[in-house]
Amino acid sequence: AQEGTLFYDFKRSYFGAYLDEGVREFDWINILIDEFRERFPRVIGSMPLSTAWFYKYDSLESHAGGIGIHADQAAVNINIWLTEDDA
């Protein structure tokens, strides 16, 4: 994730990447979706993945604090945070 080339949209102090703007083309997103469906069939069922976004920022360097508190409208919402191994 640190070296990921899918991040291109700079906002305040972080970079973004979006499902319909290139992320869907990566094989790993489809593998991830399939694995979530397999592990959470009663939660996700056959609902399609309609929106996904990814943000990358350095929490030690970011004075803006990254993504602010918010709510995402969704029937199912999954958040994943990637951190350093020693975090």
Backbone torsions as a table, in degrees:
resi	resn	phi	psi	omega
1	ALA	NA	-34.4	-178.9
2	GLN	-64.8	-35.7	-177.4
3	GLU	-99.8	8.0	-175.2
4	GLY	-58.1	135.4	179.9
5	THR	-95.3	1.4	-178.8
6	LEU	-81.0	-14.0	-179.3
7	PHE	-83.3	124.0	-176.4
8	TYR	-141.9	-22.6	-173.1
9	ASP	-92.3	105.2	-177.6
10	PHE	-85.1	128.2	177.7
11	LYS	-133.9	131.9	179.5
12	ARG	42.8	-86.9	-176.1
13	SER	-136.0	22.5	-179.2
14	TYR	-147.1	164.9	179.2
15	PHE	-108.4	146.2	179.2
16	GLY	-121.6	158.6	173.4
17	ALA	-143.7	145.9	-170.7
18	TYR	-131.9	146.6	-175.5
19	LEU	-53.7	-51.4	-174.8
20	ASP	-86.1	7.6	177.2
21	GLU	-122.3	41.6	173.1
22	GLY	119.3	-27.8	-176.2
23	VAL	-65.6	-35.8	-178.1
24	ARG	-61.2	-20.4	-179.4
25	GLU	-75.5	-15.3	179.6
26	PHE	-81.7	132.9	-179.9
27	ASP	-59.5	-35.9	-174.2
28	TRP	-63.4	-29.7	-179.9
29	ILE	-67.8	-39.3	178.4
30	ASN	-69.1	-36.9	175.4
31	ILE	-63.8	-44.1	179.0
32	LEU	-61.4	-43.9	178.4
33	ILE	-60.8	-47.6	179.3
34	ASP	-60.3	-40.1	-179.8
35	GLU	-68.6	-38.4	175.5
36	PHE	-62.5	-43.4	178.1
37	ARG	-60.3	-42.6	-178.4
38	GLU	-66.4	-39.4	-175.7
39	ARG	-86.1	-22.7	-178.2
40	PHE	-130.6	56.9	-174.2
41	PRO	-63.5	-34.2	-179.1
42	ARG	-75.9	-23.0	-179.6
43	VAL	-87.1	-49.3	-173.7
44	ILE	-92.1	-40.5	-180.0
45	GLY	56.3	-134.0	-178.7
46	SER	-101.9	12.5	178.6
47	MET	-61.0	136.5	-179.9
48	PRO	-78.1	154.0	170.0
49	LEU	-78.6	112.1	-175.9
50	SER	-100.4	-27.9	-177.8
51	THR	-146.7	140.1	173.1
52	ALA	-152.9	142.0	175.6
53	TRP	-142.5	155.6	-176.0
54	PHE	-134.0	135.1	178.6
55	TYR	-127.3	143.8	-178.2
56	LYS	-131.3	126.9	174.3
57	TYR	-153.3	160.2	178.9
58	ASP	-96.2	109.5	-175.7
59	SER	-66.4	-21.9	177.9
60	LEU	-81.1	-28.8	-178.0
61	GLU	-97.9	-15.9	-173.5
62	SER	-82.7	116.5	177.3
63	HIS	-84.3	-18.9	-179.1
64	ALA	-84.8	-11.6	176.4
65	GLY	83.2	12.3	177.9
66	GLY	73.7	-138.6	-177.2
67	ILE	-82.2	130.1	179.4
68	GLY	-76.7	169.1	177.5
69	ILE	-62.0	133.3	-178.1
70	HIS	-161.5	172.4	174.5
71	ALA	-125.2	136.9	176.9
72	ASP	-102.8	130.6	178.0
73	GLN	-80.5	118.8	-179.3
74	ALA	-165.8	152.0	171.6
75	ALA	-70.8	-37.2	175.8
76	VAL	-136.0	132.6	-179.7
77	ASN	-129.0	125.6	179.9
78	ILE	-120.8	126.4	177.0
79	ASN	-116.2	135.9	179.7
80	ILE	-129.9	130.5	175.7
81	TRP	-113.1	128.9	175.5
82	LEU	-103.9	132.5	-179.1
83	THR	-133.1	168.6	173.3
84	GLU	-61.4	153.2	178.5
85	ASP	-58.4	-34.2	-177.3
86	ASP	-92.6	10.6	-179.0
87	ALA	-70.4	NA	NA
